[in-house]
């Protein structure tokens, strides 16, 4: 095998199409590994995006991995491709310096023909990190990595991936599992929305009908609904104490995904009170962002919002709906569980250079709790301005 490293800015339309085709035919991937996701990140936040491709190399010794320069790239997404891994460079003095595959999503970015290819992809990514002087690599997958990752050849040498607690070693430590309590919630879908509605318990059907009886209406579309969605999203993120993505990022998502991305909104007397953006790929519709206004909570707009997405998914031939990431047992987990969604583990791995330390934000520290409390009290216009400047550096 050989690994080819490509920069997104060097890729033309035909190569981006080839990348998409590879993700479509290879396994273990979701919409977040598509070039549309990387392009949106690059367009909105100016972050460097790379794609590592593992190809068959007939004249190579089995297991050999070499890095080819980004030339002759027209053949990089040919029929011999066995693995694709996009990755983004994020660097900040407070939040750390890392390569992340991919930021702002749950996982499923590594597309491989079989488990053997994973080692080649990770080897090439670690080489890229060394060349960029990046001390941390974080990979997010929907399936666990195989045992073949105990040894990964890097730059012509076999280097053991040592346990994280082992000090004084040379090379890369990992993989260390992170976000172990996080799951994504998946719901299998029938062919018709009416069949799905009949499968729900009477209580759930009543909850879905409640907002309709209160006069709430649902609408779906694209960029023409972005302003209304963003107003809801900004307020909800402020109430949660979280910096908000820029509107430019969502506009880039809608532009790059085209008809595969849909905006859903729920209105009360002409005011948007809940909204989401869903992205479809293969047989799955994924919902990375959903928000509602707390002051309208008594009208249950979330119930109509999620039913609108599920109805759309059934109508358009999707077989699964991904409700997104939740922590087991918390409120969002229980909300998604009532729809019949079942948890599937998320496999987030971190590889760290043994001789380097990268500053990172401790999500459990008291300082984070204080920052969240302060953020909740900020005026909306302030969060709208400051949020995107911070959010682009936080890979979650």
KESE-366191 format. One record per residue (C-alpha): residue number from 1; residue in one letter; x, y, z. Coordinates in steps of 0.001 Angstrom, whole numbers, padded with zeros to 6 digits. Layout:
<sites>
site num: NUM&residu: A&X: X&Y: Y&Z: Z $
...
</sites>
This chain:
<sites>
site num: 1&residu: X&X: 000000&Y: 000000&Z: 000000 $
site num: 2&residu: X&X: 000991&Y: 003612&Z: -000381 $
site num: 3&residu: X&X: -000466&Y: 006703&Z: 001257 $
site num: 4&residu: X&X: -001067&Y: 009933&Z: -000635 $
site num: 5&residu: X&X: -001459&Y: 013182&Z: 001286 $
site num: 6&residu: X&X: -003568&Y: 015907&Z: -000298 $
site num: 7&residu: X&X: -004458&Y: 019465&Z: 000674 $
site num: 8&residu: X&X: -008048&Y: 020403&Z: -000001 $
site num: 9&residu: X&X: -007077&Y: 023743&Z: -001534 $
site num: 10&residu: X&X: -005046&Y: 021870&Z: -004185 $
site num: 11&residu: X&X: -007955&Y: 019662&Z: -005254 $
site num: 12&residu: X&X: -010101&Y: 020439&Z: -008287 $
site num: 13&residu: X&X: -013764&Y: 019560&Z: -008821 $
site num: 14&residu: X&X: -013025&Y: 016155&Z: -010355 $
site num: 15&residu: X&X: -010914&Y: 015148&Z: -007368 $
site num: 16&residu: X&X: -013567&Y: 016272&Z: -004909 $
site num: 17&residu: X&X: -016058&Y: 014167&Z: -006862 $
site num: 18&residu: X&X: -013677&Y: 011201&Z: -006674 $
site num: 19&residu: X&X: -013341&Y: 011687&Z: -002914 $
site num: 20&residu: X&X: -017121&Y: 011612&Z: -002553 $
site num: 21&residu: X&X: -017377&Y: 008484&Z: -004686 $
site num: 22&residu: X&X: -014786&Y: 006706&Z: -002536 $
site num: 23&residu: X&X: -016659&Y: 007574&Z: 000650 $
site num: 24&residu: X&X: -019842&Y: 006240&Z: -000932 $
site num: 25&residu: X&X: -018446&Y: 002823&Z: -001769 $
site num: 26&residu: X&X: -016171&Y: 002257&Z: 001234 $
site num: 27&residu: X&X: -017424&Y: 001251&Z: 004688 $
site num: 28&residu: X&X: -017567&Y: 002762&Z: 008188 $
site num: 29&residu: X&X: -018164&Y: 006365&Z: 007174 $
site num: 30&residu: X&X: -020821&Y: 009045&Z: 007514 $
site num: 31&residu: X&X: -021486&Y: 012476&Z: 005993 $
site num: 32&residu: X&X: -018775&Y: 014136&Z: 008082 $
site num: 33&residu: X&X: -016029&Y: 012486&Z: 006037 $
site num: 34&residu: X&X: -017257&Y: 013992&Z: 002785 $
site num: 35&residu: X&X: -015358&Y: 016849&Z: 001126 $
site num: 36&residu: X&X: -018440&Y: 019019&Z: 001649 $
site num: 37&residu: X&X: -017804&Y: 018991&Z: 005410 $
site num: 38&residu: X&X: -014120&Y: 019820&Z: 005064 $
site num: 39&residu: X&X: -014856&Y: 022506&Z: 002494 $
site num: 40&residu: X&X: -017381&Y: 024165&Z: 004820 $
site num: 41&residu: X&X: -014799&Y: 024249&Z: 007620 $
site num: 42&residu: X&X: -012140&Y: 025676&Z: 005309 $
site num: 43&residu: X&X: -014518&Y: 028231&Z: 003778 $
site num: 44&residu: X&X: -015964&Y: 029518&Z: 007062 $
site num: 45&residu: X&X: -013003&Y: 029243&Z: 009424 $
site num: 46&residu: X&X: -009953&Y: 029164&Z: 007182 $
site num: 47&residu: X&X: -008618&Y: 025977&Z: 008791 $
site num: 48&residu: X&X: -006213&Y: 023793&Z: 006803 $
site num: 49&residu: X&X: -007917&Y: 020595&Z: 005655 $
site num: 50&residu: X&X: -006084&Y: 017509&Z: 004400 $
site num: 51&residu: X&X: -007119&Y: 014169&Z: 002987 $
site num: 52&residu: X&X: -005002&Y: 011027&Z: 003376 $
site num: 53&residu: X&X: -005661&Y: 008260&Z: 000851 $
site num: 54&residu: X&X: -004335&Y: 004694&Z: 001034 $
site num: 55&residu: X&X: -004007&Y: 002976&Z: -002361 $
site num: 56&residu: X&X: -002915&Y: -000403&Z: -003587 $
site num: 57&residu: X&X: 000760&Y: -000440&Z: -004533 $
site num: 58&residu: X&X: 001471&Y: -003544&Z: -006572 $
site num: 59&residu: X&X: 005249&Y: -003241&Z: -006423 $
site num: 60&residu: X&X: 005381&Y: -002625&Z: -002684 $
site num: 61&residu: X&X: 006288&Y: -005008&Z: 000070 $
site num: 62&residu: X&X: 003141&Y: -005966&Z: 001945 $
site num: 63&residu: X&X: 002461&Y: -003466&Z: 004712 $
site num: 64&residu: X&X: 004745&Y: -000756&Z: 003358 $
site num: 65&residu: X&X: 003381&Y: 002747&Z: 003593 $
site num: 66&residu: X&X: 005057&Y: 005707&Z: 001944 $
site num: 67&residu: X&X: 004043&Y: 009325&Z: 001613 $
site num: 68&residu: X&X: 003673&Y: 010643&Z: -001905 $
site num: 69&residu: X&X: 003751&Y: 014363&Z: -002628 $
site num: 70&residu: X&X: 000552&Y: 016067&Z: -003756 $
site num: 71&residu: X&X: 001293&Y: 015658&Z: -007452 $
site num: 72&residu: X&X: -000165&Y: 013162&Z: -009849 $
site num: 73&residu: X&X: -003245&Y: 013621&Z: -007728 $
site num: 74&residu: X&X: -005630&Y: 012907&Z: -010573 $
site num: 75&residu: X&X: -005184&Y: 009199&Z: -009787 $
site num: 76&residu: X&X: -005496&Y: 009565&Z: -006006 $
site num: 77&residu: X&X: -009162&Y: 008517&Z: -005955 $
site num: 78&residu: X&X: -009016&Y: 005683&Z: -008476 $
site num: 79&residu: X&X: -010406&Y: 002175&Z: -008141 $
site num: 80&residu: X&X: -007363&Y: 001062&Z: -006131 $
site num: 81&residu: X&X: -008247&Y: 003257&Z: -003133 $
site num: 82&residu: X&X: -008753&Y: 001201&Z: 000028 $
site num: 83&residu: X&X: -009020&Y: 003946&Z: 002627 $
site num: 84&residu: X&X: -009779&Y: 007666&Z: 002952 $
site num: 85&residu: X&X: -009266&Y: 009834&Z: 006030 $
site num: 86&residu: X&X: -009837&Y: 013621&Z: 005982 $
site num: 87&residu: X&X: -008373&Y: 015671&Z: 008823 $
site num: 88&residu: X&X: -008212&Y: 019330&Z: 009918 $
site num: 89&residu: X&X: -005439&Y: 021267&Z: 011656 $
site num: 90&residu: X&X: -006655&Y: 023305&Z: 014658 $
site num: 91&residu: X&X: -004148&Y: 025319&Z: 016677 $
site num: 92&residu: X&X: -004726&Y: 027719&Z: 019568 $
site num: 93&residu: X&X: -002648&Y: 028693&Z: 022588 $
site num: 94&residu: X&X: -005444&Y: 027724&Z: 024999 $
site num: 95&residu: X&X: -007321&Y: 024910&Z: 023249 $
site num: 96&residu: X&X: -004295&Y: 023052&Z: 021920 $
site num: 97&residu: X&X: -002540&Y: 022150&Z: 018682 $
site num: 98&residu: X&X: -003982&Y: 019064&Z: 017027 $
site num: 99&residu: X&X: -005062&Y: 017290&Z: 013880 $
site num: 100&residu: X&X: -008730&Y: 016325&Z: 014222 $
site num: 101&residu: X&X: -010756&Y: 013988&Z: 012035 $
site num: 102&residu: X&X: -013147&Y: 015727&Z: 011905 $
site num: 103&residu: X&X: -014047&Y: 018794&Z: 013960 $
site num: 104&residu: X&X: -017617&Y: 019720&Z: 014924 $
site num: 105&residu: X&X: -019071&Y: 016237&Z: 014413 $
site num: 106&residu: X&X: -019579&Y: 012842&Z: 016054 $
site num: 107&residu: X&X: -017518&Y: 010484&Z: 013903 $
site num: 108&residu: X&X: -017602&Y: 008229&Z: 010885 $
site num: 109&residu: X&X: -014904&Y: 010063&Z: 008955 $
site num: 110&residu: X&X: -012639&Y: 007085&Z: 008230 $
site num: 111&residu: X&X: -013717&Y: 005106&Z: 005147 $
site num: 112&residu: X&X: -011897&Y: 001802&Z: 004672 $
site num: 113&residu: X&X: -012225&Y: -001346&Z: 002608 $
site num: 114&residu: X&X: -011221&Y: -003476&Z: 005621 $
site num: 115&residu: X&X: -009661&Y: -003144&Z: 009077 $
site num: 116&residu: X&X: -006141&Y: -003743&Z: 007774 $
site num: 117&residu: X&X: -006154&Y: -000354&Z: 006067 $
site num: 118&residu: X&X: -006661&Y: 001599&Z: 009289 $
site num: 119&residu: X&X: -003031&Y: 001191&Z: 010306 $
site num: 120&residu: X&X: -001834&Y: 002673&Z: 007027 $
site num: 121&residu: X&X: -004124&Y: 005665&Z: 007360 $
site num: 122&residu: X&X: -003101&Y: 006374&Z: 010939 $
site num: 123&residu: X&X: 000568&Y: 005946&Z: 010075 $
site num: 124&residu: X&X: 000265&Y: 008553&Z: 007349 $
site num: 125&residu: X&X: -001667&Y: 010935&Z: 009603 $
site num: 126&residu: X&X: 000998&Y: 010672&Z: 012319 $
site num: 127&residu: X&X: 003650&Y: 011415&Z: 009699 $
site num: 128&residu: X&X: 001659&Y: 014475&Z: 008668 $
site num: 129&residu: X&X: 001487&Y: 015565&Z: 012311 $
site num: 130&residu: X&X: 005261&Y: 015249&Z: 012639 $
site num: 131&residu: X&X: 005835&Y: 017326&Z: 009516 $
site num: 132&residu: X&X: 003458&Y: 020029&Z: 010807 $
site num: 133&residu: X&X: 004945&Y: 019838&Z: 014333 $
site num: 134&residu: X&X: 001548&Y: 018894&Z: 015768 $
site num: 135&residu: X&X: 001669&Y: 016883&Z: 019036 $
site num: 136&residu: X&X: -001877&Y: 015445&Z: 019084 $
site num: 137&residu: X&X: -003990&Y: 013483&Z: 016610 $
site num: 138&residu: X&X: -007665&Y: 012878&Z: 017385 $
site num: 139&residu: X&X: -009742&Y: 010463&Z: 015324 $
site num: 140&residu: X&X: -013506&Y: 009953&Z: 015606 $
site num: 141&residu: X&X: -015040&Y: 006743&Z: 014336 $
site num: 142&residu: X&X: -018339&Y: 004865&Z: 014417 $
site num: 143&residu: X&X: -016545&Y: 001534&Z: 014855 $
site num: 144&residu: X&X: -013589&Y: 000515&Z: 017065 $
site num: 145&residu: X&X: -010091&Y: 000323&Z: 015688 $
site num: 146&residu: X&X: -008641&Y: -003150&Z: 015250 $
site num: 147&residu: X&X: -005709&Y: -004833&Z: 017035 $
site num: 148&residu: X&X: -003460&Y: -004194&Z: 014057 $
site num: 149&residu: X&X: -002953&Y: -000681&Z: 015439 $
site num: 150&residu: X&X: -000621&Y: -001994&Z: 018160 $
site num: 151&residu: X&X: 002201&Y: -001438&Z: 015686 $
site num: 152&residu: X&X: 002101&Y: 001266&Z: 013049 $
site num: 153&residu: X&X: 004923&Y: 001818&Z: 010516 $
site num: 154&residu: X&X: 005857&Y: 005477&Z: 010356 $
site num: 155&residu: X&X: 008337&Y: 006910&Z: 007891 $
site num: 156&residu: X&X: 009873&Y: 003536&Z: 007179 $
site num: 157&residu: X&X: 010217&Y: 002391&Z: 010781 $
site num: 158&residu: X&X: 008029&Y: 000271&Z: 012992 $
site num: 159&residu: X&X: 007022&Y: 002295&Z: 016040 $
site num: 160&residu: X&X: 005009&Y: 000933&Z: 018897 $
site num: 161&residu: X&X: 001963&Y: 002924&Z: 019949 $
site num: 162&residu: X&X: 002645&Y: 002892&Z: 023670 $
site num: 163&residu: X&X: 000104&Y: 003196&Z: 026498 $
site num: 164&residu: X&X: -000582&Y: 006794&Z: 027419 $
site num: 165&residu: X&X: 000841&Y: 006453&Z: 030939 $
site num: 166&residu: X&X: 004249&Y: 005264&Z: 029718 $
site num: 167&residu: X&X: 006740&Y: 008118&Z: 030066 $
site num: 168&residu: X&X: 010054&Y: 008731&Z: 028427 $
site num: 169&residu: X&X: 009275&Y: 006768&Z: 025265 $
site num: 170&residu: X&X: 009980&Y: 007934&Z: 021746 $
site num: 171&residu: X&X: 007261&Y: 008055&Z: 019135 $
site num: 172&residu: X&X: 003488&Y: 008192&Z: 019489 $
site num: 173&residu: X&X: 001370&Y: 007112&Z: 022435 $
site num: 174&residu: X&X: -002115&Y: 005759&Z: 021954 $
site num: 175&residu: X&X: -004684&Y: 005055&Z: 021025 $
site num: 176&residu: X&X: -006280&Y: 006476&Z: 024167 $
site num: 177&residu: X&X: -010076&Y: 006322&Z: 024185 $
site num: 178&residu: X&X: -011817&Y: 009619&Z: 024939 $
site num: 179&residu: X&X: -015475&Y: 010586&Z: 025257 $
site num: 180&residu: X&X: -016247&Y: 007042&Z: 026423 $
site num: 181&residu: X&X: -019627&Y: 008037&Z: 027913 $
site num: 182&residu: X&X: -020890&Y: 009553&Z: 024671 $
site num: 183&residu: X&X: -023140&Y: 007680&Z: 022254 $
site num: 184&residu: X&X: -025054&Y: 008483&Z: 019119 $
site num: 185&residu: X&X: -028748&Y: 007661&Z: 019070 $
site num: 186&residu: X&X: -030018&Y: 005809&Z: 015985 $
site num: 187&residu: X&X: -033560&Y: 004996&Z: 014898 $
site num: 188&residu: X&X: -034386&Y: 002512&Z: 012150 $
site num: 189&residu: X&X: -037010&Y: 003819&Z: 009737 $
site num: 190&residu: X&X: -039812&Y: 002100&Z: 007803 $
site num: 191&residu: X&X: -040667&Y: 003003&Z: 004233 $
site num: 192&residu: X&X: -043620&Y: 005246&Z: 005127 $
site num: 193&residu: X&X: -044020&Y: 008025&Z: 007703 $
site num: 194&residu: X&X: -047520&Y: 006756&Z: 008537 $
site num: 195&residu: X&X: -046070&Y: 003384&Z: 009486 $
site num: 196&residu: X&X: -043547&Y: 005078&Z: 011764 $
site num: 197&residu: X&X: -046279&Y: 007122&Z: 013458 $
site num: 198&residu: X&X: -048350&Y: 003972&Z: 014066 $
site num: 199&residu: X&X: -045345&Y: 002336&Z: 015730 $
site num: 200&residu: X&X: -045171&Y: 005054&Z: 018407 $
site num: 201&residu: X&X: -046909&Y: 004705&Z: 021750 $
site num: 202&residu: X&X: -050097&Y: 006714&Z: 022272 $
site num: 203&residu: X&X: -048323&Y: 009116&Z: 024643 $
site num: 204&residu: X&X: -045669&Y: 009983&Z: 022058 $
site num: 205&residu: X&X: -048268&Y: 010483&Z: 019323 $
site num: 206&residu: X&X: -050121&Y: 012844&Z: 021642 $
site num: 207&residu: X&X: -046934&Y: 014814&Z: 022308 $
site num: 208&residu: X&X: -046306&Y: 015165&Z: 018559 $
site num: 209&residu: X&X: -049861&Y: 016429&Z: 017983 $
site num: 210&residu: X&X: -049755&Y: 018912&Z: 020878 $
site num: 211&residu: X&X: -047788&Y: 021659&Z: 019080 $
site num: 212&residu: X&X: -050047&Y: 021293&Z: 016027 $
site num: 213&residu: X&X: -053093&Y: 021892&Z: 018234 $
site num: 214&residu: X&X: -051348&Y: 024956&Z: 019645 $
site num: 215&residu: X&X: -051096&Y: 026346&Z: 016126 $
site num: 216&residu: X&X: -047416&Y: 025648&Z: 015505 $
site num: 217&residu: X&X: -046401&Y: 024913&Z: 011926 $
site num: 218&residu: X&X: -043369&Y: 023233&Z: 010370 $
site num: 219&residu: X&X: -041399&Y: 024301&Z: 007326 $
site num: 220&residu: X&X: -038374&Y: 022927&Z: 005554 $
site num: 221&residu: X&X: -036038&Y: 024442&Z: 003004 $
site num: 222&residu: X&X: -032477&Y: 025649&Z: 002574 $
site num: 223&residu: X&X: -030535&Y: 028904&Z: 002785 $
site num: 224&residu: X&X: -033723&Y: 030998&Z: 002632 $
site num: 225&residu: X&X: -034479&Y: 029744&Z: 006174 $
site num: 226&residu: X&X: -030960&Y: 030255&Z: 007520 $
site num: 227&residu: X&X: -031595&Y: 033609&Z: 009235 $
site num: 228&residu: X&X: -034545&Y: 032228&Z: 011217 $
site num: 229&residu: X&X: -032611&Y: 029085&Z: 012136 $
site num: 230&residu: X&X: -029616&Y: 031093&Z: 013293 $
site num: 231&residu: X&X: -031688&Y: 033363&Z: 015539 $
site num: 232&residu: X&X: -033000&Y: 030286&Z: 017359 $
site num: 233&residu: X&X: -029572&Y: 028645&Z: 017443 $
site num: 234&residu: X&X: -027755&Y: 031679&Z: 018875 $
site num: 235&residu: X&X: -030228&Y: 032079&Z: 021732 $
site num: 236&residu: X&X: -030254&Y: 028376&Z: 022564 $
site num: 237&residu: X&X: -026460&Y: 028124&Z: 022595 $
site num: 238&residu: X&X: -026270&Y: 031187&Z: 024863 $
site num: 239&residu: X&X: -028754&Y: 029551&Z: 027257 $
site num: 240&residu: X&X: -026617&Y: 026395&Z: 027246 $
site num: 241&residu: X&X: -023468&Y: 028412&Z: 027962 $
site num: 242&residu: X&X: -021745&Y: 027387&Z: 024730 $
site num: 243&residu: X&X: -020028&Y: 029584&Z: 022105 $
site num: 244&residu: X&X: -021979&Y: 029559&Z: 018858 $
site num: 245&residu: X&X: -020835&Y: 028653&Z: 015353 $
site num: 246&residu: X&X: -020778&Y: 031454&Z: 012812 $
site num: 247&residu: X&X: -023661&Y: 031873&Z: 010408 $
site num: 248&residu: X&X: -021035&Y: 031647&Z: 007649 $
site num: 249&residu: X&X: -020301&Y: 028068&Z: 008724 $
site num: 250&residu: X&X: -023926&Y: 026991&Z: 008308 $
site num: 251&residu: X&X: -024179&Y: 028842&Z: 005021 $
site num: 252&residu: X&X: -021098&Y: 026943&Z: 003845 $
site num: 253&residu: X&X: -022654&Y: 023640&Z: 004975 $
site num: 254&residu: X&X: -025798&Y: 024324&Z: 002950 $
site num: 255&residu: X&X: -023804&Y: 025494&Z: -000074 $
site num: 256&residu: X&X: -021379&Y: 022567&Z: -000126 $
site num: 257&residu: X&X: -023877&Y: 019801&Z: 000650 $
site num: 258&residu: X&X: -026523&Y: 021191&Z: -001690 $
site num: 259&residu: X&X: -029743&Y: 019169&Z: -001700 $
site num: 260&residu: X&X: -028285&Y: 016712&Z: 000845 $
site num: 261&residu: X&X: -028641&Y: 019371&Z: 003590 $
site num: 262&residu: X&X: -032057&Y: 020567&Z: 004772 $
site num: 263&residu: X&X: -033157&Y: 023269&Z: 007221 $
site num: 264&residu: X&X: -036202&Y: 022474&Z: 009376 $
site num: 265&residu: X&X: -038088&Y: 025167&Z: 011299 $
site num: 266&residu: X&X: -041104&Y: 025328&Z: 013591 $
site num: 267&residu: X&X: -043046&Y: 028603&Z: 013803 $
site num: 268&residu: X&X: -045483&Y: 030036&Z: 016329 $
site num: 269&residu: X&X: -047463&Y: 033020&Z: 015027 $
site num: 270&residu: X&X: -044751&Y: 033790&Z: 012496 $
site num: 271&residu: X&X: -041879&Y: 033500&Z: 014980 $
site num: 272&residu: X&X: -039294&Y: 030724&Z: 014591 $
site num: 273&residu: X&X: -039211&Y: 028818&Z: 017896 $
site num: 274&residu: X&X: -037275&Y: 025668&Z: 016935 $
site num: 275&residu: X&X: -034932&Y: 024712&Z: 014139 $
site num: 276&residu: X&X: -032439&Y: 022159&Z: 012910 $
site num: 277&residu: X&X: -030152&Y: 021276&Z: 010029 $
site num: 278&residu: X&X: -029986&Y: 017667&Z: 008828 $
site num: 279&residu: X&X: -027545&Y: 016100&Z: 006370 $
site num: 280&residu: X&X: -028202&Y: 012945&Z: 004352 $
site num: 281&residu: X&X: -025639&Y: 010420&Z: 003152 $
site num: 282&residu: X&X: -026192&Y: 006901&Z: 001844 $
site num: 283&residu: X&X: -029221&Y: 005511&Z: 003707 $
site num: 284&residu: X&X: -028936&Y: 007758&Z: 006771 $
site num: 285&residu: X&X: -030193&Y: 011229&Z: 007689 $
site num: 286&residu: X&X: -028081&Y: 012820&Z: 010434 $
site num: 287&residu: X&X: -029051&Y: 015744&Z: 012660 $
site num: 288&residu: X&X: -025927&Y: 017500&Z: 013975 $
site num: 289&residu: X&X: -027744&Y: 020677&Z: 015106 $
site num: 290&residu: X&X: -031172&Y: 021159&Z: 016659 $
site num: 291&residu: X&X: -032312&Y: 023991&Z: 018926 $
site num: 292&residu: X&X: -035473&Y: 025393&Z: 020438 $
site num: 293&residu: X&X: -036300&Y: 028485&Z: 022485 $
site num: 294&residu: X&X: -036827&Y: 027718&Z: 026156 $
site num: 295&residu: X&X: -039427&Y: 030440&Z: 026555 $
site num: 296&residu: X&X: -041707&Y: 028487&Z: 024194 $
site num: 297&residu: X&X: -041062&Y: 025137&Z: 025842 $
site num: 298&residu: X&X: -044656&Y: 024720&Z: 027029 $
site num: 299&residu: X&X: -045744&Y: 024478&Z: 023367 $
site num: 300&residu: X&X: -043408&Y: 021486&Z: 022762 $
site num: 301&residu: X&X: -041930&Y: 022777&Z: 019465 $
site num: 302&residu: X&X: -039163&Y: 020160&Z: 019693 $
site num: 303&residu: X&X: -041694&Y: 017372&Z: 019201 $
site num: 304&residu: X&X: -042935&Y: 018837&Z: 015931 $
site num: 305&residu: X&X: -039377&Y: 019628&Z: 014847 $
site num: 306&residu: X&X: -038170&Y: 016053&Z: 015249 $
site num: 307&residu: X&X: -041307&Y: 014591&Z: 013692 $
site num: 308&residu: X&X: -040745&Y: 016843&Z: 010664 $
site num: 309&residu: X&X: -037239&Y: 015443&Z: 010245 $
site num: 310&residu: X&X: -038386&Y: 011841&Z: 010661 $
site num: 311&residu: X&X: -041249&Y: 012336&Z: 008224 $
site num: 312&residu: X&X: -038857&Y: 013841&Z: 005682 $
site num: 313&residu: X&X: -036414&Y: 010949&Z: 006169 $
site num: 314&residu: X&X: -039099&Y: 008346&Z: 005472 $
site num: 315&residu: X&X: -040412&Y: 010248&Z: 002447 $
site num: 316&residu: X&X: -036915&Y: 010418&Z: 000932 $
site num: 317&residu: X&X: -035918&Y: 006789&Z: 001350 $
site num: 318&residu: X&X: -033582&Y: 007018&Z: 004331 $
site num: 319&residu: X&X: -033459&Y: 003865&Z: 006441 $
site num: 320&residu: X&X: -031952&Y: 005342&Z: 009606 $
site num: 321&residu: X&X: -032094&Y: 008620&Z: 011489 $
site num: 322&residu: X&X: -029132&Y: 009759&Z: 013571 $
site num: 323&residu: X&X: -030359&Y: 011940&Z: 016459 $
site num: 324&residu: X&X: -026764&Y: 012921&Z: 017243 $
site num: 325&residu: X&X: -024483&Y: 012722&Z: 020271 $
site num: 326&residu: X&X: -025754&Y: 012377&Z: 023847 $
site num: 327&residu: X&X: -024425&Y: 011461&Z: 027254 $
site num: 328&residu: X&X: -025983&Y: 008278&Z: 028605 $
site num: 329&residu: X&X: -028756&Y: 008982&Z: 031089 $
site num: 330&residu: X&X: -028945&Y: 012748&Z: 030597 $
site num: 331&residu: X&X: -031979&Y: 014701&Z: 029404 $
site num: 332&residu: X&X: -031186&Y: 014696&Z: 025688 $
site num: 333&residu: X&X: -030527&Y: 010956&Z: 025862 $
site num: 334&residu: X&X: -033952&Y: 010303&Z: 027371 $
site num: 335&residu: X&X: -035631&Y: 012636&Z: 024878 $
site num: 336&residu: X&X: -034179&Y: 010706&Z: 021946 $
site num: 337&residu: X&X: -034819&Y: 007346&Z: 023592 $
site num: 338&residu: X&X: -038567&Y: 008006&Z: 023743 $
site num: 339&residu: X&X: -038672&Y: 008005&Z: 019942 $
site num: 340&residu: X&X: -037305&Y: 004472&Z: 019921 $
site num: 341&residu: X&X: -033701&Y: 005482&Z: 019193 $
site num: 342&residu: X&X: -031016&Y: 003100&Z: 020440 $
site num: 343&residu: X&X: -027487&Y: 004037&Z: 021567 $
site num: 344&residu: X&X: -024394&Y: 003125&Z: 019584 $
site num: 345&residu: X&X: -020915&Y: 003833&Z: 020998 $
site num: 346&residu: X&X: -018718&Y: 006561&Z: 019597 $
site num: 347&residu: X&X: -015061&Y: 005626&Z: 019257 $
site num: 348&residu: X&X: -012915&Y: 008714&Z: 019736 $
site num: 349&residu: X&X: -009170&Y: 008077&Z: 019919 $
site num: 350&residu: X&X: -006262&Y: 010333&Z: 020751 $
site num: 351&residu: X&X: -002636&Y: 009758&Z: 019719 $
site num: 352&residu: X&X: -000003&Y: 011904&Z: 021441 $
site num: 353&residu: X&X: 003710&Y: 012379&Z: 020826 $
site num: 354&residu: X&X: 005587&Y: 011043&Z: 023827 $
site num: 355&residu: X&X: 008060&Y: 013937&Z: 023844 $
site num: 356&residu: X&X: 005543&Y: 016765&Z: 023538 $
site num: 357&residu: X&X: 002856&Y: 018383&Z: 025619 $
site num: 358&residu: X&X: -000090&Y: 020192&Z: 024081 $
site num: 359&residu: X&X: -002152&Y: 022645&Z: 026118 $
site num: 360&residu: X&X: -005757&Y: 021523&Z: 026232 $
site num: 361&residu: X&X: -008920&Y: 022710&Z: 027841 $
site num: 362&residu: X&X: -010071&Y: 020482&Z: 030693 $
site num: 363&residu: X&X: -013784&Y: 020069&Z: 030093 $
site num: 364&residu: X&X: -014394&Y: 018911&Z: 033655 $
site num: 365&residu: X&X: -012468&Y: 021649&Z: 035411 $
site num: 366&residu: X&X: -014046&Y: 024301&Z: 037588 $
site num: 367&residu: X&X: -012842&Y: 027004&Z: 035190 $
site num: 368&residu: X&X: -015047&Y: 025559&Z: 032458 $
site num: 369&residu: X&X: -018046&Y: 025600&Z: 034753 $
site num: 370&residu: X&X: -017400&Y: 029247&Z: 035571 $
site num: 371&residu: X&X: -016983&Y: 030102&Z: 031884 $
site num: 372&residu: X&X: -020322&Y: 028447&Z: 031069 $
site num: 373&residu: X&X: -022062&Y: 030371&Z: 033869 $
site num: 374&residu: X&X: -020617&Y: 033676&Z: 032623 $
site num: 375&residu: X&X: -021537&Y: 032919&Z: 029008 $
site num: 376&residu: X&X: -025171&Y: 032279&Z: 029952 $
site num: 377&residu: X&X: -025426&Y: 035819&Z: 031312 $
site num: 378&residu: X&X: -023991&Y: 037578&Z: 028247 $
site num: 379&residu: X&X: -026305&Y: 039605&Z: 025983 $
site num: 380&residu: X&X: -027198&Y: 037816&Z: 022746 $
site num: 381&residu: X&X: -025458&Y: 040375&Z: 020478 $
site num: 382&residu: X&X: -022222&Y: 039831&Z: 022406 $
site num: 383&residu: X&X: -022392&Y: 036030&Z: 022104 $
site num: 384&residu: X&X: -023160&Y: 036408&Z: 018412 $
site num: 385&residu: X&X: -019939&Y: 038366&Z: 017895 $
site num: 386&residu: X&X: -017594&Y: 036553&Z: 020294 $
site num: 387&residu: X&X: -018943&Y: 033030&Z: 019857 $
site num: 388&residu: X&X: -017631&Y: 032261&Z: 016350 $
site num: 389&residu: X&X: -014184&Y: 033644&Z: 017235 $
site num: 390&residu: X&X: -013926&Y: 031071&Z: 020019 $
site num: 391&residu: X&X: -015917&Y: 028231&Z: 018447 $
site num: 392&residu: X&X: -013605&Y: 027757&Z: 015483 $
site num: 393&residu: X&X: -010875&Y: 026611&Z: 017895 $
site num: 394&residu: X&X: -013060&Y: 024072&Z: 019772 $
site num: 395&residu: X&X: -013288&Y: 020806&Z: 017834 $
site num: 396&residu: X&X: -016399&Y: 019444&Z: 019624 $
</sites>
